[in-house]
Amino acid sequence: MDKIVQISDIHFCIKDKNHSSRKHLSLVLNKINNLYDEYILVLSGDLVMNADRAHYLALYQYIRDFTKSDIYAIPGNHDNIALMKALAMQEECFKIQDVLEIGNNDIVFLDSSEKGEHLGGGKIDLAYFEVIKSQLRARANKIVFIHHPPFKIGADWFKKICLDNGDLLMQSLSEIDNLKYLSYGHCHNYFSEERANTVFLSCPSSWIQFDHSCHHETKYDQEKEIGFNVFHLSDDISHETVTISVC
């Protein structure tokens, strides 16, 4: 398998069959299947509108109608990681694990769903992250997936709900050799920057984007494209962000 496709901030709704989260997810999944035959799917948090068993199982089956690919998931601030883990153990559902080895690539899945100081913010268990780091292969390329951005970004209101202990995570990340990418969700928009040979980028929401030019309150940009990220795995990992118009 040489491709990872990342979808984020689905906010899947089961009560309203006409909810745009469903329609837009189908656009994304159809686009993925039109472009690629084989891939691994990563869902980077805020999977569902309500973090209950019915929503998670309905989302899983909805995606299964489009693909038989392996599906890995990490939690966001709208998710329930304990329930996600229980479903992964008891039923056919999203895979939950810390590290996935694909050839010479170590794929790392981080949980930032611990509540932050502000509603919507997150924290990471740094002690457990050190345990995860000990599992990584020294010479392997690394990609890290997390829901919350590890530094302040975007609109003023959004800066309050990034990763609370992001500075400490960034310090710990700097100790990892061959960290090629850290890709996050949460911001419902497109951001990308390179720091010390690592690309830090966001994954746009498959549902709707935020207008980060509005600094005093949450505002949606109804016309901005939805999309997903694709990582092409090789000795020199590359990525692309694919967007889809919803207008």
Residue pairs with C-beta under 8 A, 6 or more apart in sequence:
1 38
1 39
1 40
1 102
1 233
2 38
2 103
2 232
2 233
2 234
3 36
3 38
3 39
3 40
3 230
3 231
3 232
3 233
4 39
4 40
4 41
4 42
4 102
4 107
4 143
4 230
4 231
4 233
5 32
5 36
5 39
5 40
5 41
5 42
5 228
5 229
5 230
5 231
6 42
6 43
6 44
6 145
6 183
6 203
6 228
6 229
6 230
6 231
7 25
7 28
7 41
7 42
7 43
7 44
7 203
7 206
7 228
8 43
8 44
8 45
8 46
8 147
8 185
8 186
8 202
8 203
8 204
8 205
8 206
8 228
9 44
9 45
9 46
9 76
9 185
9 186
9 188
9 203
9 205
9 206
9 207
10 21
10 25
10 43
10 46
10 47
10 48
10 59
10 205
10 206
10 207
11 21
11 46
11 47
11 48
11 49
11 78
11 205
11 207
12 21
12 22
12 25
12 47
12 48
12 49
12 55
12 58
12 59
12 62
13 19
13 21
13 22
13 48
13 49
13 55
14 49
14 54
14 55
14 58
15 49
19 49
20 207
20 208
20 246
21 49
21 206
21 207
22 62
24 206
24 207
24 208
24 226
24 244
24 246
25 62
25 63
25 206
25 207
26 66
27 226
27 244
27 246
28 206
28 226
28 227
28 228
28 244
29 63
29 66
29 67
30 66
31 228
31 242
31 244
32 39
32 66
32 67
32 228
33 66
33 67
35 230
35 242
36 230
38 69
39 69
39 230
40 69
40 70
40 72
40 100
40 102
41 63
41 67
41 69
41 70
41 71
41 72
42 71
42 72
42 73
42 74
42 107
42 109
42 145
43 71
43 72
43 73
43 74
43 94
44 74
44 76
44 145
44 146
44 147
44 183
44 184
44 185
44 203
45 73
45 74
45 75
45 76
45 77
45 78
45 79
45 112
45 113
45 147
45 185
45 186
46 76
46 77
46 78
46 79
46 147
46 185
46 186
47 55
47 56
47 59
47 73
47 75
47 76
47 78
47 79
47 94
48 55
48 56
48 59
48 78
48 79
49 55
49 78
51 78
51 79
51 80
51 83
52 80
52 83
53 83
53 87
56 83
56 84
56 87
56 93
56 94
57 87
57 91
57 93
60 71
60 92
60 93
60 94
63 71
70 95
71 94
71 95
72 94
72 95
72 96
72 97
72 100
72 107
72 109
73 84
73 94
73 95
73 96
74 96
74 109
74 110
74 111
74 112
74 145
74 146
74 147
75 81
75 84
75 111
75 112
75 113
75 147
76 112
76 113
76 122
76 147
76 148
76 185
76 186
77 113
77 115
77 116
77 120
77 121
77 122
77 147
77 148
77 161
77 186
79 113
81 96
81 111
81 113
84 93
84 94
84 96
85 96
87 93
87 94
88 94
88 95
88 96
96 109
97 109
98 108
98 109
98 132
98 135
99 106
99 107
99 108
99 109
99 132
99 135
99 136
100 106
100 107
100 109
101 107
101 137
101 140
102 233
103 233
104 137
104 139
104 140
104 141
104 235
105 140
105 141
105 142
105 143
105 233
105 237
106 136
106 137
106 140
106 141
106 142
106 143
107 142
107 143
107 145
108 132
108 136
108 142
108 143
108 144
108 145
109 145
110 124
110 129
110 132
110 144
110 145
110 146
111 124
111 125
112 122
112 123
112 124
112 146
112 147
112 148
112 163
113 122
113 147
114 122
114 123
114 124
114 125
115 121
115 122
115 123
116 122
116 123
116 148
116 161
116 163
116 164
117 160
117 164
118 160
118 161
119 161
120 161
121 148
121 160
121 161
121 162
121 163
121 164
122 147
122 148
122 161
122 162
122 163
122 164
122 186
123 163
123 164
123 165
124 146
124 163
124 165
124 169
126 165
126 168
126 169
126 172
129 169
129 172
130 172
133 172
133 175
133 176
136 142
136 176
138 177
139 177
139 178
140 178
141 178
141 180
141 233
141 235
141 237
142 176
142 177
142 178
142 179
142 180
142 181
143 180
143 181
143 182
143 183
143 231
143 237
144 173
144 179
144 181
144 182
144 183
145 182
145 183
145 184
146 163
146 182
146 183
146 184
147 184
147 185
147 186
148 161
148 162
148 163
148 166
148 184
148 186
149 162
149 163
149 166
149 184
149 186
149 187
149 191
149 200
149 202
150 162
150 163
150 166
150 169
150 170
150 173
150 182
150 184
150 200
151 162
151 163
151 166
151 167
151 170
151 200
152 159
152 162
152 166
153 159
153 162
153 187
153 191
153 202
154 187
154 189
154 191
154 210
154 212
155 210
155 211
155 212
155 213
155 214
155 215
156 215
156 216
157 215
157 216
157 217
157 218
158 187
158 210
158 212
161 186
162 186
163 169
173 179
173 182
173 198
174 196
179 197
179 198
180 198
180 199
180 237
181 198
181 199
181 200
181 201
181 231
181 237
181 239
182 198
182 199
182 200
182 201
183 200
183 201
183 202
183 203
183 229
183 231
183 239
184 200
184 201
184 202
184 203
185 202
185 203
185 205
186 202
187 202
187 210
187 212
188 204
188 205
188 207
188 208
188 209
188 210
189 202
189 204
189 205
189 209
189 210
189 212
189 221
189 224
190 201
190 202
190 204
190 227
190 241
190 243
191 200
191 201
191 202
192 199
192 200
192 201
192 202
192 241
193 199
193 200
193 201
194 200
199 239
201 229
201 239
201 241
203 227
203 228
203 229
203 241
204 225
204 226
204 227
204 228
204 241
204 243
205 226
206 226
206 227
206 228
207 226
208 220
208 221
208 222
208 226
209 220
209 221
209 224
209 225
209 226
210 218
210 219
210 220
210 221
211 219
211 220
211 221
211 224
222 246
223 246
223 247
225 243
225 244
225 245
225 246
226 243
226 244
226 246
227 241
227 242
227 243
227 244
228 241
228 242
229 239
229 240
229 241
229 242
230 239
230 240
230 241
230 242
231 237
231 238
231 239
232 238
232 239
232 240
